[in-house]
Amino acid sequence: MTFIPMQLYFTLSLGSSLIFLGLAKFGATNVGSFKIWIAPPRQLDIILLAEKDVERVRQRDELLAKAKSMQKKLPWLKYDMKQAEYREAKEHEKTAAKEFDKAKKLLNELKEPIKKQKDEKTALDAKCKKVSNRINENSKKRMGLMENENQLEVELQGKYKEMDELRRQEETRQQKFRKYSEELAAAELELESLNPYAPLEDELERLRVKFLELDSSVDQARRNKSQAETEVKDKSSSLKRCRDRLKEMSNKSTKCLCALKTSGVEKISEAYNWVEAHRHEFNKEVYGPVLAEVNVPDQSHAGYLEGQVAWYTWKVVLDISLWFLLLL
């Protein structure tokens, strides 16, 4: 038997089973009839869950149908909203156009005084500029006149100083003129009181001859002085040479060289001087002559050494290597 719940159900608890009362619909012939069906608890839970699912499906279908209907109405709703916005914008546009016309009219009314004021301002600016230019020109002229005035004042002060200086010079000149006039008058009086002029030719001739004699004596004295100076220089140079010669003679090396020279070695001095002049060119130290290098304070020892050493040894010049070889 097929059971389809329709309206309200009542459940009663009788022991271990439930009595289910409900209104059921069984086809066209059983409409309005009541059936009593007793079901166990587990099947009843299943039936209740199925009823809940059916109810949810029914609600879902209703919601889907409603959503579909709303979805169909959505474009028209959007159209109505846009149309309302359009009407509102149209009204705003009309209002703004009216306000714009009013503002334009007011602006046109205000432009005329503004333009008039601008023209007046332009005219006043031109006048102010003209006046300012004149003021600048006048100030420049005034500055130029002040500079000229200062320059002229400086020149005037200079002229005053020049006038004072000329006045002082004129006073000084007048004083000098008066003084010279007085001196001239005194000189004229003195000239009148002097004897007549007589030329002194003999006295002038005598003075000229005396001057020539003195001039010749001065020249002779100068020549004598230069000659004496030359002689003094010659004597000084000869004295210096003598002193140098005495120093050389007092030197031990010079004495030894003189002894060798007197003993027969005539060019020993030239050889010694050459060695001294070229000593820096030798590779090693050079000694000699041997007689100039030996110094024996005791005369007895010196005599013994002179008797033992051959005569030619005293005039030999040796370098350091041969000297050591000779000592060995």
FIROLO-803480 format. One line per 5 residues: number of its first residue (from 1); for each residue x, y, z of N, C-alpha, C. Coordinates in steps of 0.001 Angstrom, whole numbers, padded with zeros to 6 digits, always signed. Layout:
NUM> X:Y:Z:X:Y:Z:X:Y:Z  ... $
//
This chain:
1> +000865:-001190:+000000:+000000:+000000:+000000:+000895:+001230:+000000  +000526:+002189:-000843:+001293:+003450:-000931:+000725:+004436:+000047  +001678:+005096:+000849:+001251:+006056:+001859:+001911:+007386:+001567  +001063:+008429:+001408:+001563:+009782:+001130:+001003:+010697:+002176  +001788:+011228:+003092:+001285:+012158:+004110:+000899:+013471:+003462 $
6> -000195:+014109:+003962:-000689:+015328:+003356:-000724:+016481:+004340  -001398:+016287:+005522:-001579:+017460:+006377:-000964:+017230:+007737  -001740:+017061:+008760:-001264:+017025:+010136:-001322:+015605:+010652  -000301:+015220:+011403:-000209:+013856:+011921:-000158:+013909:+013426  -000773:+012863:+014017:-000763:+012738:+015469:-000151:+011413:+015820 $
11> +000696:+011360:+016790:+001348:+010119:+017222:+001021:+009885:+018678  +000734:+008612:+018970:+000455:+008203:+020339:+001372:+007071:+020704  +001867:+007047:+021926:+002787:+006015:+022384:+001996:+004935:+023108  +002015:+003686:+022557:+001333:+002547:+023161:+002333:+001421:+023304  +002993:+001286:+024421:+003951:+000203:+024670:+005155:+000345:+023780 $
16> +005431:-000727:+023017:+006613:-000757:+022154:+006319:-000299:+020759  +005088:+000128:+020472:+004741:+000553:+019117:+004098:+001919:+019163  +003958:+002552:+018019:+003357:+003873:+017890:+002121:+003773:+017032  +001146:+004542:+017408:-000077:+004607:+016616:+000002:+005885:+015815  +000000:+005769:+014536:+000118:+006910:+013634:-001247:+007213:+013067 $
21> -001688:+008425:+013318:-002967:+008865:+012808:-002714:+009949:+011792  -003307:+009890:+010705:-003090:+010929:+009721:-004122:+010896:+008642  -004051:+011937:+007922:-004940:+012077:+006785:-004153:+011705:+005561  -004634:+010682:+004859:-003920:+010183:+003685:-004807:+010300:+002477  -004129:+010383:+001351:-004846:+010488:+000090:-004447:+009315:-000766 $
26> -005431:+008459:-001115:-005151:+007253:-001899:-005941:+007330:-003187  -005504:+008076:-004142:-006186:+008137:-005426:-007462:+008935:-005352  -008254:+008857:-006444:-009476:+009645:-006542:-010606:+009020:-005765  -010599:+007658:-005592:-011708:+006967:-004937:-011602:+007052:-003452  -010372:+007270:-002918:-010190:+007267:-001468:-010020:+008653:-000899 $
31> -010401:+009707:-001663:-010244:+011069:-001175:-011206:+011280:-000030  -010702:+011823:+001056:-011503:+012133:+002216:-011605:+011000:+003190  -011077:+009824:+002898:-011129:+008694:+003829:-009951:+008748:+004761  -010138:+008180:+005944:-009094:+008155:+006965:-008602:+006740:+007104  -007259:+006643:+007268:-006652:+005334:+007476:-005819:+005402:+008727 $
36> -005821:+004318:+009454:-004984:+004195:+010648:-003961:+003139:+010351  -002648:+003600:+010505:-001547:+002665:+010195:-000597:+002674:+011353  -000352:+001509:+011874:+000544:+001344:+013017:+001871:+000856:+012480  +002953:+001649:+012732:+004295:+001310:+012232:+005255:+001225:+013402  +006315:+000444:+013254:+007340:+000350:+014314:+008142:+001652:+014402 $
41> +008895:+001872:+015515:+009635:+003146:+015720:+010695:+003408:+014667  +011411:+002390:+014234:+012515:+002613:+013275:+011974:+003070:+011942  +010927:+002459:+011473:+010334:+002879:+010209:+009741:+004264:+010332  +009247:+004571:+011531:+008692:+005898:+011741:+009767:+006981:+011615  +010971:+006714:+012130:+012081:+007684:+011994:+012441:+007888:+010537 $
46> +012449:+006782:+009802:+012781:+006890:+008377:+011738:+007723:+007662  +010456:+007481:+008042:+009371:+008227:+007398:+009487:+009709:+007721  +009839:+010025:+008981:+009980:+011432:+009375:+011115:+012112:+008609  +012238:+011403:+008462:+013367:+011963:+007697:+012977:+012192:+006254  +012237:+011240:+005674:+011806:+011390:+004289:+010880:+012585:+004144 $
51> +009994:+012750:+005159:+009115:+013904:+005107:+009899:+015210:+005148  +010947:+015243:+005997:+011777:+016456:+006074:+012476:+016723:+004751  +012981:+015665:+004122:+013638:+015845:+002824:+012658:+016351:+001789  +011433:+015762:+001818:+010430:+016210:+000851:+010089:+017668:+001075  +009992:+018048:+002380:+009683:+019445:+002690:+010788:+020378:+002200 $
56> +012045:+019956:+002409:+013166:+020787:+001944:+013179:+020897:+000423  +012870:+019788:-000250:+012829:+019825:-001716:+011735:+020764:-002181  +010576:+020681:-001492:+009473:+021560:-001868:+009851:+023027:-001670  +010491:+023302:-000495:+010912:+024682:-000241:+011954:+025136:-001267  +012857:+024212:-001612:+013879:+024556:-002613:+013231:+024875:-003950 $
61> +012236:+024058:-004347:+011570:+024316:-005623:+010858:+025653:-005594  +010216:+025942:-004448:+009531:+027225:-004341:+010523:+028381:-004454  +011664:+028220:-003744:+012674:+029287:-003795:+013257:+029441:-005191  +013484:+028312:-005883:+014010:+028392:-007248:+013010:+029072:-008173  +011727:+028719:-007993:+010709:+029350:-008829:+010638:+030842:-008555 $
66> +010723:+031167:-007253:+010691:+032580:-006890:+011914:+033317:-007442  +013118:+032645:-007348:+014340:+033267:-007875:+014257:+033441:-009375  +013670:+032430:-010069:+013532:+032534:-011520:+012609:+033673:-011893  +011520:+033791:-011098:+010602:+034893:-011354:+011270:+036241:-011108  +012035:+036302:-009997:+012745:+037548:-009698:+013796:+037853:-010757 $
71> +014453:+036790:-011268:+015467:+036991:-012309:+014829:+037553:-013571  +013595:+037109:-013874:+012908:+037662:-015034:+012511:+039112:-014805  +012166:+039423:-013532:+011760:+040794:-013230:+012948:+041744:-013067  +014198:+041197:-012867:+015367:+042032:-012578:+015660:+043051:-013680  +015671:+042699:-014983:+015931:+043730:-016005:+014922:+044864:-015980 $
76> +013644:+044491:-015733:+012633:+045546:-015681:+012828:+046442:-014460  +013249:+045804:-013348:+013530:+046622:-012171:+014710:+047575:-012437  +015761:+047025:-013083:+016904:+047879:-013440:+016466:+048986:-014378  +015605:+048620:-015322:+015111:+049632:-016263:+014350:+050725:-015530  +013484:+050290:-014577:+012730:+051274:-013802:+013673:+052185:-013005 $
81> +014745:+051564:-012405:+015698:+052370:-011634:+016426:+053363:-012538  +016895:+052889:-013680:+017589:+053782:-014605:+016666:+054885:-015107  +015377:+054490:-015365:+014433:+055494:-015830:+014192:+056549:-014760  +014131:+056086:-013495:+013960:+057049:-012397:+015185:+057957:-012293  +016376:+057339:-012414:+017595:+058154:-012384:+017622:+059135:-013547 $
86> +017170:+058659:-014720:+017149:+059539:-015892:+016220:+060721:-015662  +015021:+060425:-015101:+014084:+061518:-014831:+014682:+062508:-013836  +015336:+061935:-012791:+015950:+062814:-011786:+017062:+063660:-012410  +017897:+063007:-013263:+018965:+063753:-013931:+018390:+064811:-014860  +017267:+064472:-015522:+016627:+065429:-016415:+016154:+066640:-015625 $
91> +015554:+066350:-014460:+015102:+067449:-013619:+016288:+068309:-013169  +017387:+067618:-012767:+018591:+068364:-012358:+019136:+069197:-013509  +019088:+068622:-014710:+019591:+069349:-015878:+018751:+070596:-016140  +017439:+070428:-016042:+016568:+071586:-016256:+016837:+072656:-015204  +016977:+072177:-013938:+017251:+073139:-012860:+018592:+073840:-013079 $
96> +019607:+073031:-013473:+020929:+073611:-013709:+020904:+074577:-014885  +020119:+074246:-015929:+020013:+075147:-017080:+019382:+076466:-016663  +018344:+076369:-015810:+017718:+077599:-015336:+018708:+078423:-014511  +019435:+077709:-013618:+020421:+078416:-012798:+021518:+079025:-013672  +021932:+078273:-014712:+022967:+078778:-015617:+022495:+080026:-016360 $
101> +021236:+079974:-016800:+020701:+081158:-017486:+020666:+082359:-016548  +020244:+082088:-015294:+020226:+083191:-014330:+021642:+083736:-014097  +022606:+082793:-013917:+023986:+083231:-013670:+024557:+083960:-014879  +024218:+083466:-016083:+024705:+084117:-017297:+024140:+085526:-017408  +022859:+085637:-017095:+022235:+086953:-017145:+022868:+087892:-016123 $
106> +023094:+087329:-014896:+023723:+088141:-013856:+025156:+088523:-014241  +025872:+087567:-014863:+027244:+087845:-015295:+027271:+088930:-016359  +026321:+088843:-017290:+026263:+089885:-018323:+025954:+091243:-017705  +025095:+091215:-016670:+024791:+092478:-016003:+026007:+093033:-015264  +026830:+092088:-014689:+027999:+092530:-013923:+029201:+092834:-014806 $
111> +029230:+092330:-016024:+030392:+092535:-016898:+030552:+093996:-017293  +029426:+094663:-017506:+029508:+096051:-017960:+030212:+096948:-016936  +029840:+096926:-015636:+030607:+097760:-014683:+032044:+097288:-014516  +032235:+095940:-014618:+033616:+095432:-014498:+034464:+095926:-015662  +033889:+095880:-016870:+034622:+096362:-018038:+034905:+097849:-017914 $
116> +033886:+098568:-017415:+034070:+100002:-017224:+035182:+100272:-016216  +035168:+099495:-015117:+036223:+099661:-014108:+037594:+099274:-014670  +037631:+098227:-015515:+038901:+097844:-016140:+039437:+098956:-017022  +038525:+099560:-017817:+038961:+100669:-018670:+039491:+101824:-017826  +038745:+102122:-016739:+039216:+103190:-015857:+040562:+102842:-015237 $
121> +040706:+101555:-014844:+041977:+101117:-014248:+043115:+101228:-015255  +042837:+100849:-016521:+043874:+100947:-017558:+044296:+102397:-017762  +043302:+103286:-017792:+043622:+104705:-017962:+044429:+105225:-016776  +044002:+104818:-015564:+044741:+105253:-014375:+046163:+104683:-014355  +046309:+103403:-014791:+047652:+102808:-014851:+048539:+103560:-015830 $
126> +047956:+103943:-016982:+048744:+104700:-017960:+049178:+106038:-017374  +048223:+106706:-016684:+048575:+107985:-016066:+049639:+107805:-014984  +049461:+106739:-014166:+050451:+106479:-013101:+051823:+106174:-013688  +051826:+105394:-014775:+053097:+105073:-015418:+053765:+106324:-015966  +052936:+107199:-016568:+053479:+108446:-017111:+054050:+109313:-015997 $
131> +053284:+109401:-014888:+053760:+110197:-013753:+055024:+109586:-013155  +055041:+108234:-013064:+056225:+107558:-012517:+057448:+107795:-013392  +057248:+107748:-014715:+058367:+108024:-015621:+058880:+109449:-015442  +057939:+110379:-015296:+058362:+111768:-015083:+059104:+111923:-013761  +058602:+111214:-012734:+059284:+111285:-011426:+060698:+110715:-011531 $
136> +060828:+109576:-012246:+062162:+108977:-012413:+063091:+109912:-013183  +062542:+110515:-014251:+063371:+111450:-015018:+063789:+112643:-014166  +062827:+113162:-013392:+063159:+114302:-012534:+064187:+113926:-011470  +064047:+112686:-010923:+065027:+112249:-009910:+066414:+112099:-010529  +066458:+111556:-011777:+067756:+111441:-012452:+068359:+112817:-012702 $
141> +067506:+113744:-013179:+068009:+115100:-013409:+068488:+115730:-012104  +067712:+115500:-011027:+068092:+116066:-009735:+069423:+115489:-009262  +069604:+114154:-009447:+070877:+113542:-009064:+072024:+114114:-009883  +071768:+114297:-011206:+072809:+114889:-012043:+073155:+116299:-011614  +072112:+117079:-011291:+072356:+118451:-010839:+073104:+118472:-009505 $
146> +072752:+117515:-008610:+073457:+117453:-007329:+074920:+117086:-007529  +075174:+116127:-008441:+076566:+115768:-008718:+077323:+116957:-009314  +076668:+117654:-010255:+077319:+118836:-010839:+077575:+119902:-009777  +076587:+120035:-008874:+076752:+121020:-007804:+077937:+120667:-006910  +078035:+119358:-006552:+079163:+118933:-005715:+080492:+119141:-006439 $
151> +080497:+118785:-007733:+081731:+118955:-008501:+082115:+120429:-008608  +081106:+121264:-008872:+081390:+122697:-008970:+081839:+123267:-007625  +081253:+122722:-006537:+081664:+123194:-005219:+083115:+122820:-004946  +083484:+121571:-005337:+084879:+121156:-005162:+085802:+122029:-006003  +085388:+122279:-007260:+086211:+123134:-008116:+086315:+124550:-007541 $
156> +085197:+125039:-006971:+085214:+126370:-006379:+086180:+126439:-005199  +086152:+125386:-004356:+087096:+125354:-003239:+088537:+125331:-003748  +088757:+124555:-004835:+090101:+124530:-005417:+090511:+125893:-005950  +089556:+126576:-006582:+089864:+127911:-007097:+090178:+128877:-005958  +089405:+128758:-004853:+089693:+129607:-003695:+091102:+129355:-003170 $
161> +091459:+128055:-003104:+092811:+127733:-002633:+093865:+128271:-003589  +093595:+128144:-004905:+094546:+128686:-005878:+094668:+130208:-005740  +093538:+130862:-005506:+093579:+132313:-005326:+094387:+132694:-004092  +094178:+131933:-002994:+094965:+132209:-001787:+096450:+131991:-002046  +096746:+130868:-002764:+098148:+130591:-003066:+098746:+131676:-003955 $
166> +097991:+132126:-004953:+098482:+133204:-005827:+098662:+134504:-005049  +097748:+134739:-004098:+097877:+135953:-003286:+099153:+135901:-002450  +099395:+134705:-001847:+100623:+134575:-001053:+101863:+134699:-001938  +101803:+134074:-003122:+102943:+134194:-004033:+103171:+135650:-004457  +102070:+136352:-004697:+102200:+137764:-005087:+102811:+138583:-003954 $
171> +102369:+138310:-002726:+102956:+139025:-001591:+104442:+138711:-001459  +104773:+137402:-001616:+106190:+137030:-001537:+106988:+137692:-002650  +106399:+137726:-003853:+107099:+138354:-004982:+107308:+139853:-004741  +106289:+140484:-004165:+106420:+141912:-003865:+107516:+142151:-002829  +107538:+141252:-001812:+108594:+141394:-000809:+109972:+141214:-001433 $
176> +110109:+140166:-002285:+111394:+139948:-002946:+111745:+141130:-003854  +110736:+141630:-004525:+110985:+142768:-005424:+111497:+143972:-004642  +110857:+144246:-003509:+111315:+145364:-002686:+112725:+145116:-002166  +112984:+143850:-001750:+114315:+143524:-001241:+115365:+143676:-002330  +115049:+143133:-003529:+116008:+143238:-004630:+116196:+144698:-005068 $
181> +115125:+145453:-004969:+115248:+146879:-005321:+116199:+147583:-004355  +116032:+147251:-003066:+116937:+147846:-002078:+118370:+147400:-002313  +118559:+146091:-002597:+119913:+145600:-002856:+120494:+146242:-004111  +119646:+146418:-005136:+120120:+147056:-006367:+120553:+148508:-006104  +119765:+149188:-005297:+120126:+150575:-004986:+121440:+150628:-004213 $
186> +121586:+149672:-003252:+122838:+149642:-002485:+124008:+149291:-003381  +123800:+148342:-004323:+124886:+147965:-005240:+125252:+149119:-006164  +124243:+149867:-006605:+124546:+151023:-007461:+125366:+152062:-006704  +124987:+152284:-005433:+125762:+153230:-004633:+127191:+152743:-004435  +127327:+151433:-004170:+128662:+150870:-003980:+129456:+150931:-005266 $
191> +128796:+150679:-006400:+129479:+150742:-007689:+129956:+152164:-007991  +129136:+153123:-007646:+129549:+154512:-007873:+130747:+154888:-007012  +130822:+154276:-005808:+131933:+154616:-004911:+133217:+153875:-005244  +133193:+152803:-006092:+134389:+152035:-006445:+135241:+152800:-007446  +136584:+152387:-007487:+137524:+152971:-008445:+137270:+152406:-009828 $
196> +137769:+153060:-010841:+137589:+152538:-012207:+138290:+151184:-012374  +137759:+150332:-013225:+138267:+148967:-013432:+139538:+149001:-014246  +140556:+148169:-013781:+141823:+148021:-014509:+142075:+146540:-014689  +142280:+146041:-015909:+142480:+144595:-016136:+143791:+144104:-015519  +143810:+142890:-014927:+144965:+142288:-014253:+145492:+141134:-015097 $
201> +146029:+141402:-016248:+146498:+140351:-017149:+147770:+139699:-016623  +148684:+140468:-016037:+149923:+139887:-015519:+149642:+138905:-014387  +148723:+139306:-013529:+148386:+138412:-012408:+147744:+137124:-012904  +146890:+137230:-013915:+146256:+136028:-014478:+147277:+135109:-015133  +148250:+135675:-015833:+149293:+134864:-016474:+150121:+134141:-015428 $
206> +150460:+134870:-014341:+151245:+134235:-013279:+150478:+133076:-012646  +149189:+133274:-012411:+148378:+132202:-011814:+148236:+131002:-012763  +148159:+131277:-014068:+148035:+130184:-015034:+149305:+129336:-015060  +150475:+130013:-015031:+151748:+129281:-015031:+151883:+128453:-013759  +151489:+129054:-012655:+151562:+128320:-011391:+150630:+127104:-011392 $
211> +149474:+127273:-011992:+148524:+126154:-012084:+149084:+125015:-012926  +149756:+125360:-014040:+150351:+124325:-014892:+151453:+123584:-014149  +152267:+124334:-013384:+153331:+123684:-012620:+152748:+122721:-011576  +151729:+123192:-010904:+151099:+122314:-009902:+150465:+121079:-010550  +149914:+121259:-011729:+149297:+120121:-012428:+150343:+119092:-012816 $
216> +151491:+119556:-013321:+152562:+118617:-013701:+153119:+117911:-012475  +153243:+118644:-011359:+153749:+118007:-010136:+152760:+116960:-009621  +151475:+117234:-009765:+150460:+116250:-009348:+150539:+114998:-010207  +150738:+115158:-011520:+150872:+113994:-012404:+152102:+113179:-012034  +153206:+113870:-011741:+154419:+113164:-011359:+154210:+112401:-010052 $
221> +153504:+113034:-009110:+153239:+112350:-007835:+152360:+111110:-008050  +151398:+111206:-008950:+150551:+110048:-009246:+151366:+108912:-009852  +152285:+109270:-010788:+153119:+108227:-011395:+154026:+107589:-010350  +154587:+108407:-009470:+155445:+107860:-008420:+154658:+106937:-007487  +153438:+107338:-007204:+152602:+106517:-006322:+152287:+105167:-006950 $
226> +151911:+105157:-008241:+151609:+103893:-008919:+152847:+103012:-009004  +154023:+103637:-009256:+155258:+102861:-009318:+155577:+102260:-007954  +155367:+103042:-006903:+155631:+102528:-005555:+154672:+101383:-005213  +153418:+101507:-005615:+152460:+100427:-005362:+152858:+099159:-006098  +153346:+099312:-007346:+153795:+098134:-008107:+154985:+097474:-007414 $
231> +155921:+098282:-006956:+157083:+097727:-006260:+156668:+097016:-004970  +155694:+097604:-004266:+155213:+096967:-003029:+154579:+095612:-003329  +153819:+095539:-004406:+153194:+094268:-004780:+154241:+093232:-005135  +155279:+093662:-005903:+156350:+092719:-006266:+157078:+092225:-005030  +157379:+093149:-004123:+158070:+092747:-002894:+157202:+091806:-002057 $
236> +155917:+092069:-002025:+155015:+091199:-001241:+154969:+089796:-001826  +154899:+089699:-003167:+154865:+088374:-003800:+156175:+087627:-003585  +157310:+088352:-003695:+158605:+087692:-003462:+158739:+087262:-002008  +158208:+088086:-001088:+158242:+087717:+000324:+157400:+086474:+000583  +156262:+086393:-000063:+155397:+085217:+000101:+156080:+083967:-000427 $
241> +156764:+084108:-001587:+157473:+082957:-002136:+158600:+082522:-001206  +159283:+083499:-000645:+160366:+083154:+000290:+159831:+082432:+001523  +158692:+082901:+002022:+158098:+082240:+003186:+157677:+080811:+002857  +157079:+080637:+001677:+156699:+079283:+001268:+157927:+078399:+001127  +158979:+078984:+000582:+160214:+078212:+000415:+160808:+077817:+001757 $
246> +160757:+078752:+002714:+161266:+078446:+004049:+160428:+077353:+004713  +159100:+077403:+004509:+158250:+076356:+005065:+158577:+075006:+004459  +158810:+075006:+003139:+159171:+073749:+002489:+160507:+073217:+002997  +161448:+074138:+003193:+162758:+073699:+003679:+162684:+073195:+005111  +161783:+073776:+005896:+161646:+073319:+007278:+160879:+072008:+007375 $
251> +160163:+071590:+006366:+159405:+070349:+006372:+160356:+069158:+006271  +160021:+068050:+006959:+160875:+066862:+006976:+160968:+066236:+005594  +159780:+066150:+004920:+159782:+065535:+003592:+160652:+066334:+002641  +160558:+067634:+002759:+161378:+068482:+001887:+162865:+068279:+002178  +163188:+068155:+003466:+164593:+067914:+003826:+165085:+066594:+003249 $
256> +164238:+065571:+003354:+164641:+064258:+002818:+164811:+064318:+001315  +163880:+065020:+000636:+163984:+065143:-000816:+165246:+065911:-001203  +165548:+066947:-000427:+166781:+067702:-000710:+168021:+066826:-000501  +167981:+065967:+000544:+169116:+065076:+000787:+169289:+064097:-000364  +168166:+063525:-000861:+168253:+062611:-002002:+168734:+063335:-003247 $
261> +168262:+064575:-003408:+168668:+065342:-004589:+170163:+065640:-004563  +170684:+065974:-003382:+172128:+066251:-003271:+172963:+064992:-003402  +172338:+063828:-003110:+173082:+062568:-003214:+173105:+062009:-004624  +172442:+062671:-005567:+172535:+062221:-006952:+171207:+062013:-007645  +170095:+061986:-006910:+168776:+061796:-007532:+168215:+063188:-007809 $
266> +168436:+063685:-009015:+168112:+065079:-009320:+166604:+065318:-009490  +165893:+064344:-010038:+164464:+064547:-010335:+163545:+063922:-009294  +164058:+063747:-008075:+163234:+063144:-007028:+162085:+064065:-006610  +162320:+065394:-006638:+161255:+066338:-006252:+160102:+066302:-007256  +160460:+066258:-008577:+159406:+066184:-009590:+158612:+064888:-009460 $
271> +159333:+063775:-009171:+158632:+062496:-009009:+157705:+062525:-007795  +158168:+063112:-006705:+157353:+063187:-005487:+156110:+064053:-005728  +156304:+065185:-006384:+155157:+066064:-006675:+154154:+065379:-007604  +154664:+064607:-008574:+153751:+063904:-009493:+152932:+062849:-008753  +153606:+062113:-007834:+152890:+061094:-007051:+151820:+061742:-006180 $
276> +152146:+062879:-005561:+151164:+063563:-004723:+149983:+064077:-005542  +150264:+064550:-006768:+149194:+065076:-007615:+148290:+063976:-008156  +148862:+062761:-008391:+148080:+061660:-008976:+147816:+060552:-007974  +147821:+060870:-006685:+147625:+059838:-005673:+146218:+059235:-005748  +145220:+060039:-006112:+143841:+059541:-006168:+143607:+058588:-007339 $
281> +144561:+058527:-008292:+144379:+057653:-009444:+144895:+056241:-009196  +145654:+056026:-008121:+146179:+054687:-007826:+145094:+053828:-007208  +145197:+052509:-007442:+144223:+051566:-006884:+144444:+051342:-005400  +145701:+051446:-004936:+146026:+051216:-003533:+146884:+052354:-003023  +147135:+052315:-001714:+147933:+053366:-001093:+149379:+053274:-001575 $
286> +149975:+054463:-001838:+151350:+054544:-002343:+152216:+055240:-001295  +153379:+054685:-001041:+154323:+055235:-000069:+155647:+055516:-000770  +156299:+056560:-000319:+157630:+056828:-000857:+157856:+058289:-001122  +159105:+058630:-001346:+160272:+057725:-001216:+160413:+057179:+000206  +161171:+056085:+000339:+161280:+055399:+001626:+161925:+056300:+002663 $
291> +162877:+057123:+002242:+163555:+058006:+003179:+162578:+058993:+003820  +161559:+059456:+003046:+160580:+060400:+003591:+159570:+059718:+004504  +159404:+058398:+004369:+158435:+057673:+005177:+159014:+057198:+006505  +160353:+057067:+006605:+160999:+056520:+007812:+161278:+057662:+008781  +160933:+057439:+010051:+161172:+058441:+011092:+161732:+057714:+012317 $
296> +163017:+057906:+012576:+163699:+057257:+013712:+164170:+058361:+014651  +163577:+058483:+015846:+163968:+059581:+016742:+165418:+059464:+017243  +165844:+058253:+017507:+167193:+058057:+018071:+168223:+058120:+016949  +169222:+058963:+017116:+170229:+059143:+016076:+171113:+057906:+015924  +171392:+057206:+017010:+172222:+055994:+016917:+171507:+054913:+016129 $
301> +170208:+054781:+016404:+169419:+053810:+015637:+169321:+054217:+014185  +169206:+055512:+013951:+169135:+055987:+012575:+170432:+055706:+011835  +171577:+055915:+012507:+172848:+055620:+011859:+173010:+054143:+011564  +172574:+053294:+012508:+172651:+051848:+012286:+171781:+051443:+011103  +170550:+051983:+011038:+169637:+051648:+009937:+170203:+052129:+008613 $
306> +170807:+053286:+008602:+171383:+053812:+007363:+172541:+052954:+006888  +173286:+052371:+007816:+174400:+051514:+007419:+173951:+050153:+006933  +172787:+049673:+007383:+172327:+048338:+007017:+171509:+048316:+005724  +170787:+049376:+005421:+169907:+049401:+004245:+170694:+049922:+003056  +170438:+049298:+001890:+171131:+049721:+000670:+170710:+051133:+000285 $
311> +171604:+051798:-000431:+171361:+053216:-000753:+170187:+053393:-001707  +170001:+052488:-002686:+168930:+052659:-003680:+167548:+052474:-003067  +167499:+051831:-001860:+166191:+051585:-001236:+165544:+052879:-000778  +166370:+053871:-000402:+165799:+055103:+000163:+165021:+055934:-000863  +165300:+055729:-002148:+164621:+056537:-003173:+163471:+055795:-003855 $
316> +163131:+054598:-003355:+162087:+053788:-003992:+160706:+054271:-003530  +159742:+054218:-004464:+158320:+054501:-004180:+157550:+053203:-004367  +156794:+052749:-003334:+156125:+051449:-003352:+154638:+051623:-003080  +153838:+050663:-003650:+152426:+050620:-003249:+152281:+049683:-002068  +151063:+049480:-001556:+150848:+048772:-000297:+151192:+047302:-000407 $
321> +150933:+046688:-001575:+151205:+045255:-001728:+152702:+044989:-001725  +153490:+045800:-002462:+154939:+045618:-002487:+155562:+045960:-001146  +154953:+046907:-000435:+155476:+047273:+000885:+155378:+046091:+001834  +154230:+045434:+001853:+154100:+044255:+002705:+155033:+043138:+002241  +155171:+043042:+000933:+156086:+042016:+000412:+157517:+042293:+000854 $
326> +157890:+043603:+000839:+159235:+043967:+001281:+159409:+043687:+002759  +158374:+043955:+003557:+158478:+043674:+004988:+158608:+042189:+005247  +157905:+041376:+004456:+158036:+039941:+004639:+159414:+039459:+004218 $
//
